[in-house]
């Protein structure tokens, strides 16, 4: 995903420490690069564990990711891994991960992997393939900041691509609804291709065809990354919840914990928090911005981990996993075939499914009791994968507020973030940078470099 442009407009009038509130990947990354540059900072994390939504759990011989399951290896992520000395801990997904399956008419079918295969593969109907071919000659429309992802794909291609390509894809990334998510806040590069080349397919061809990046994890799980980062930071403060901030007459900030006001004052504050958590800190002194942040929608979601003996599963599981278009009216949004990607995530004779229940399009399922969810997921897996018998093991992880939605409610929040920079309150969080971990790292690194440059300018 291409990052939105939100100028930081950084101006530090005081050579003092910078406060970073939130110890997820964004806050940790900002702190790491400030530390590398010799800039004073303090990072405060409310919990006893760093990493935010990146969380690895070990249970009954299984290694579970209860946040991101794997990561695209961007340049910024690769550099960070190398800086931390973790390059030898990289784990690549198995070769079959290039295969992605989508449920269509009750059975799993492999989704075409490259744009040119859209016309040659039999996944789409002849009518849909005709509309795909016509996209090459459709005229470009005027840019529209209110256009949704579904509206764009429907206009450029066909409803069938919305139903069986876009819908499951967006459900898998955002736990969202493409009829609500805004094009210019999620995939602005598609709109740019239309404007620059008159066609999305022509744009993809000229940019290299939308090739997939290397997909990786780390030995021991993704939490290895955030735990290592936190351990290398000299000013990381765990179990330290910030419950208030005060803008001082001298243009500095004081922070307050449940034990009282901290003695240090700060020249700038970085909010590395979910929008709703950041709103709680801002509502006293920045009420309008807090209201905008509170409105950002985070749907609920549950992950159901189900293990079975390999011999009990008829499907070859030769791919990354399978997604369920809303049109198929299934219980879950889809499953990652965890042991097909990383064989060490379960005992040798077991296969592990990570099944996602909830999100914007399945919200009522997310709020059902754990026992109901586990039973429903087992029933659906048994039917779709030809599984005999009961699960060897099941586990549930639940997020009341999972992934921020880049719908119309995100626009005022982004505007509020830009306004707050004028008060030297900066945002490093996935509701601004983009929901992927590489997006967060890229955005956080850019912010930290601008803070460093501003500091040097003041010193000069």
C-alpha positions in Angstrom: 0.0 0.0 0.0 1.3 3.5 -0.9 1.5 5.8 2.1 -0.6 8.8 2.3 1.3 12.1 2.5 0.9 13.8 5.9 3.6 16.4 6.3 5.0 16.4 9.8 6.0 20.1 9.6 8.4 19.4 12.5 9.8 22.4 14.4 11.5 21.8 17.7 12.1 25.0 19.6 13.5 23.2 22.6 16.4 20.8 22.7 14.7 18.4 25.0 13.6 14.8 25.0 10.8 13.5 22.8 8.1 11.4 24.5 6.8 8.4 22.6 3.6 6.9 23.9 2.9 3.4 22.8 5.3 0.4 22.4 4.0 -1.2 19.3 6.0 -1.6 16.1 5.5 2.1 15.2 6.6 3.5 18.6 9.5 1.1 18.9 10.8 2.0 15.4 10.6 5.7 16.1 12.5 5.2 19.3 15.1 3.0 17.6 16.0 5.6 15.0 16.0 8.5 17.4 18.4 6.4 19.6 20.6 5.7 16.7 20.9 9.4 16.0 21.6 10.3 19.6 18.3 12.1 20.2 16.9 12.0 23.7 13.6 10.2 24.1 11.4 8.3 26.5 9.1 5.5 25.3 6.2 4.6 27.5 4.2 1.4 27.1 1.2 0.7 29.3 1.6 -3.1 29.2 4.2 -5.5 30.4 4.9 -6.7 26.9 6.1 -4.7 24.0 4.9 -5.1 20.4 1.3 -4.0 20.4 -0.7 -6.3 18.1 2.4 -8.3 17.2 2.1 -11.2 19.6 3.4 -14.8 19.5 2.0 -17.4 21.9 3.2 -21.0 22.6 0.5 -23.4 23.6 0.4 -27.2 23.7 3.2 -27.6 21.2 1.8 -25.0 18.8 3.3 -21.6 17.8 0.5 -19.1 17.3 0.6 -15.6 15.9 -2.3 -13.7 17.4 -1.5 -10.6 15.3 0.1 -10.6 11.9 0.8 -14.2 10.6 3.6 -13.2 8.3 5.1 -10.0 6.8 6.0 -8.7 3.4 9.7 -8.0 3.4 9.9 -4.4 2.4 13.3 -2.6 2.2 12.7 -0.8 5.5 11.8 -4.0 7.3 14.8 -5.8 5.9 17.1 -2.9 7.0 15.6 -3.0 10.5 16.0 -6.7 10.8 19.7 -6.4 9.7 20.3 -3.6 12.1 19.0 -5.7 14.9 21.2 -8.7 14.0 18.2 -10.8 13.2 18.9 -11.7 9.5 19.9 -15.2 10.4 16.5 -15.6 12.1 14.5 -15.0 8.9 12.0 -17.7 7.8 10.7 -17.7 4.3 7.3 -19.2 3.6 7.2 -22.5 1.7 7.0 -22.2 -2.1 3.4 -23.1 -2.1 2.5 -19.8 -0.4 2.4 -18.3 -3.9 -0.9 -20.1 -4.4 -4.0 -18.3 -3.0 -7.4 -19.9 -3.0 -10.9 -18.3 -3.1 -14.2 -20.1 -2.4 -16.5 -20.1 -5.5 -19.7 -22.0 -5.8 -18.8 -24.1 -2.7 -15.3 -25.2 -3.7 -11.8 -23.7 -3.5 -10.3 -22.4 -6.7 -6.9 -21.0 -7.2 -6.9 -17.2 -7.9 -4.9 -16.1 -10.9 -1.6 -14.8 -9.6 -0.7 -12.3 -12.3 -2.7 -9.7 -14.3 -2.2 -11.5 -17.6 -3.6 -14.7 -16.1 -7.0 -13.0 -15.5 -7.8 -13.5 -19.2 -6.3 -17.0 -19.6 -7.3 -18.6 -16.4 -10.8 -20.1 -16.1 -11.5 -18.6 -12.7 -13.6 -15.7 -14.1 -16.5 -16.1 -16.5 -16.3 -15.2 -20.2 -18.3 -12.0 -19.5 -15.9 -11.0 -16.7 -12.9 -11.7 -18.9 -14.5 -9.5 -21.7 -14.8 -6.7 -19.2 -11.2 -7.2 -18.1 -10.1 -6.9 -21.7 -12.2 -3.8 -22.1 -10.5 -2.1 -19.2 -7.6 -1.5 -21.4 -9.6 1.0 -23.5 -12.0 2.4 -20.9 -11.5 6.2 -20.5 -10.2 7.5 -17.2 -12.7 9.3 -15.0 -11.9 12.5 -13.0 -10.4 11.8 -9.6 -13.0 11.4 -6.9 -11.9 11.3 -3.2 -15.2 9.8 -2.2 -14.9 6.8 -4.6 -14.7 3.4 -2.8 -12.6 0.4 -3.7 -15.6 -1.5 -4.9 -16.9 1.5 -6.9 -13.5 1.8 -8.7 -13.2 -1.9 -9.6 -16.8 -2.1 -10.6 -16.3 1.0 -12.9 -13.0 -0.1 -14.4 -13.8 -3.9 -14.6 -16.9 -5.8 -13.5 -19.0 -6.7 -10.5 -17.7 -10.3 -10.7 -14.2 -9.0 -9.9 -15.6 -7.1 -6.9 -17.3 -10.2 -5.6 -14.6 -12.8 -6.2 -11.3 -10.9 -6.2 -11.6 -7.6 -4.4 -14.1 -8.6 -1.6 -12.1 -11.5 -0.2 -8.8 -9.7 -0.7 -10.0 -6.7 1.3 -11.6 -8.9 3.9 -8.3 -10.6 4.4 -6.2 -7.4 4.7 -8.5 -5.0 6.4 -11.2 -7.2 7.8 -13.2 -4.6 5.9 -15.9 -4.0 3.3 -14.7 -2.7 -0.1 -18.0 -1.0 -0.5 -17.0 1.3 2.3 -13.2 1.6 2.1 -12.0 4.7 0.2 -9.8 4.1 -2.8 -7.5 7.1 -2.2 -6.9 6.0 1.4 -6.2 2.4 0.7 -4.8 1.9 -2.8 -4.2 5.3 -4.3 -1.7 3.8 -6.7 -4.7 2.3 -8.6 -6.2 5.7 -9.1 -2.8 7.0 -10.1 -2.4 4.3 -12.8 -5.8 5.2 -14.2 -4.8 8.9 -14.5 -1.3 8.3 -15.8 -1.9 5.4 -18.2 -5.6 5.4 -18.8 -5.8 1.9 -17.6 -5.0 -0.1 -14.4 -3.7 -3.1 -16.4 -1.4 -0.9 -18.5 -0.1 0.7 -15.3 0.5 -2.7 -13.8 2.3 -3.9 -16.9 4.6 -0.8 -16.9 5.4 -1.1 -13.2 6.4 -4.8 -13.4 3.0 -6.5 -13.1 2.4 -6.2 -9.4 5.0 -8.8 -8.4 4.7 -10.2 -4.9 7.3 -9.4 -2.3 9.1 -12.1 -0.3 6.9 -13.2 2.6 8.7 -14.0 5.9 8.5 -14.6 9.6 11.2 -15.0 12.2 12.2 -18.1 14.1 10.3 -18.2 17.3 7.6 -16.0 15.8 7.2 -12.3 14.9 7.4 -11.2 18.5 11.1 -11.8 18.2 11.3 -8.5 16.2 9.5 -6.3 18.7 11.0 -8.0 21.8 14.5 -7.5 20.3 13.7 -3.9 19.5 12.5 -3.1 23.0 15.5 -4.8 24.6 17.9 -2.6 22.6 16.2 0.6 23.6 17.8 2.4 26.6 14.8 4.5 27.4 12.0 1.9 27.1 9.6 2.1 30.0 7.2 -0.9 30.3 4.2 -1.0 32.6 4.0 2.8 32.4 0.6 4.0 31.3 0.3 7.6 30.3 -3.2 8.9 31.3 -2.8 12.6 30.4 -0.7 15.2 28.8 -0.6 19.0 29.4 0.6 21.6 26.9 2.7 24.0 29.0 3.0 27.8 28.6 6.6 27.4 27.4 5.4 25.1 24.6 6.6 21.9 26.2 4.5 18.9 27.3 4.1 17.3 30.7 2.9 13.7 31.0 0.9 12.2 33.8 0.7 8.6 35.0 -1.6 7.2 37.7 1.2 8.0 40.2 1.3 11.7 39.2 3.1 14.1 36.9 6.5 13.0 35.4 9.4 15.3 36.2 10.7 15.5 32.6 9.1 17.9 30.2 9.2 17.1 26.4 9.6 19.2 23.3 7.4 16.9 21.3 5.1 14.0 21.7 4.7 11.0 19.4 1.4 9.2 19.7 2.0 5.6 18.7 -1.5 4.4 19.8 -4.8 3.2 18.3 -7.0 6.2 17.4 -9.4 5.5 20.3 -6.5 5.4 22.8 -4.9 8.6 21.4 -8.3 10.3 21.7 -8.5 9.7 25.4 -5.2 11.6 25.9 -6.3 14.5 23.7 -9.9 15.1 24.7 -9.2 17.7 27.5 -6.9 20.1 25.5 -7.7 19.1 21.9 -11.4 18.1 22.0 -12.1 18.5 18.3 -9.2 16.3 17.3 -10.1 13.8 19.9 -13.7 13.6 18.6 -12.4 12.8 15.1 -10.1 10.1 16.4 -12.9 8.5 18.4 -14.9 8.0 15.3 -12.4 5.7 13.6 -14.0 2.3 13.3 -12.3 -0.9 14.5 -14.5 -4.0 13.9 -14.3 -7.0 16.2 -12.6 -10.2 15.1 -11.7 -13.6 16.5 -9.0 -16.0 15.3 -9.8 -19.7 15.7 -6.8 -22.0 15.6 -7.8 -25.6 14.7 -5.4 -28.5 14.4 -6.1 -31.9 12.8 -4.1 -35.0 12.0 -2.7 -34.6 8.5 -4.3 -37.9 7.5 -7.7 -36.6 8.4 -7.6 -33.7 5.9 -8.4 -34.5 2.3 -7.4 -31.2 0.8 -3.7 -30.9 -0.3 -3.3 -27.5 1.4 -0.9 -26.4 -1.3 -1.2 -22.7 -0.7 -1.1 -19.7 1.6 -4.8 -20.2 2.5 -8.3 -19.6 1.3 -10.7 -16.7 1.5 -14.4 -16.6 1.4 -16.2 -13.9 -0.6 -19.2 -12.5 1.2 -21.3 -13.7 -1.7 -20.7 -17.3 -0.7 -22.5 -16.7 2.6 -20.0 -18.6 4.8 -19.4 -18.3 8.5 -15.7 -17.3 8.5 -13.9 -14.8 6.3 -11.3 -17.5 5.5 -8.3 -19.4 6.8 -4.5 -19.3 6.6 -3.0 -22.7 6.2 -0.4 -22.1 8.9 1.6 -25.3 8.6 1.7 -25.1 4.8 3.7 -21.8 5.3 5.8 -22.8 8.3 6.1 -26.4 9.1 7.4 -25.8 12.6 4.2 -24.2 13.9 2.7 -27.5 15.0 3.7 -31.1 15.9 4.9 -33.1 12.9 1.8 -35.1 12.2 -0.6 -32.1 12.6 -1.9 -29.4 10.3 -2.9 -26.0 11.7 -5.6 -23.7 10.3 -5.9 -20.1 11.5 -9.5 -19.1 10.7 -10.7 -15.5 11.0 -14.3 -14.8 12.2 -15.6 -11.3 12.2 -14.6 -8.0 10.7 -16.9 -5.4 9.1 -18.8 -8.0 7.0 -19.1 -10.7 9.6 -19.4 -8.6 12.8 -22.3 -10.6 14.3 -20.2 -13.8 14.1 -17.3 -12.1 15.9 -19.4 -11.4 19.0 -20.7 -15.0 19.4 -19.5 -17.1 22.4 -16.2 -18.9 22.0 -17.8 -22.4 22.1 -20.2 -21.4 19.3 -17.4 -20.0 17.2 -15.1 -23.1 17.6 -18.0 -25.5 16.7 -19.0 -23.4 13.7 -15.4 -23.2 12.4 -14.9 -26.9 12.8 -18.1 -27.6 10.9 -17.1 -25.3 8.1 -13.6 -26.7 7.8 -14.9 -30.3 7.9 -17.2 -29.5 5.0 -14.8 -27.5 2.8 -11.6 -29.6 3.4 -13.1 -33.1 3.7 -11.9 -33.4 7.3 -12.9 -36.6 9.3 -13.2 -36.5 13.0 -12.8 -33.8 15.7 -10.0 -31.3 16.0 -6.9 -32.4 17.9 -6.8 -29.0 19.5 -8.5 -25.6 19.2 -7.8 -22.2 20.6 -9.4 -18.7 20.3 -7.9 -15.2 20.4 -10.3 -12.3 20.3 -9.9 -8.6 19.4 -12.7 -6.3 20.4 -11.2 -3.6 18.2 -9.1 -5.2 15.4 -8.1 -3.2 12.3 -8.8 0.5 11.7 -11.1 1.0 8.7 -10.1 3.5 6.0 -13.6 4.6 5.3 -15.1 8.1 5.4 -14.5 8.3 9.1 -10.7 8.1 8.6 -10.6 11.4 6.7 -11.3 13.7 9.7 -8.9 11.6 11.8 -6.1 12.1 9.2 -6.9 15.8 9.1 -6.8 15.9 12.9 -3.4 14.3 12.8 -2.1 16.9 10.5 -3.5 19.7 12.7 -1.8 18.2 15.8 1.6 18.3 14.2 1.3 22.1 14.4 1.3 21.6 18.2 4.3 19.1 17.9 2.1 16.1 18.6 2.9 13.6 15.9 1.2 10.3 15.0 3.0 7.0 14.3 0.2 4.4 14.1 -1.4 2.1 11.6 -4.6 4.2 11.4 -2.4 6.9 9.7 0.4 5.0 8.0 -1.5 2.0 6.7 -2.5 -1.2 8.4 0.5 -3.4 7.4 3.6 -3.7 9.6 5.9 -2.6 6.7 3.7 0.5 6.3 4.1 1.3 10.0 7.9 0.8 9.9 8.2 3.0 6.8 6.1 5.8 8.3 7.8 5.6 11.7 11.3 5.7 10.1 10.4 8.7 8.0 9.0 10.5 11.1 12.1 9.8 13.1 14.4 11.1 10.4 12.4 14.3 10.2 12.6 14.7 14.0 16.4 14.2 13.8 16.7 16.8 11.0 14.7 19.3 13.0 16.8 18.7 16.0 20.0 19.3 14.0 18.5 22.5 12.5 17.8 23.8 16.0 21.3 23.0 17.1 22.8 24.7 14.0 
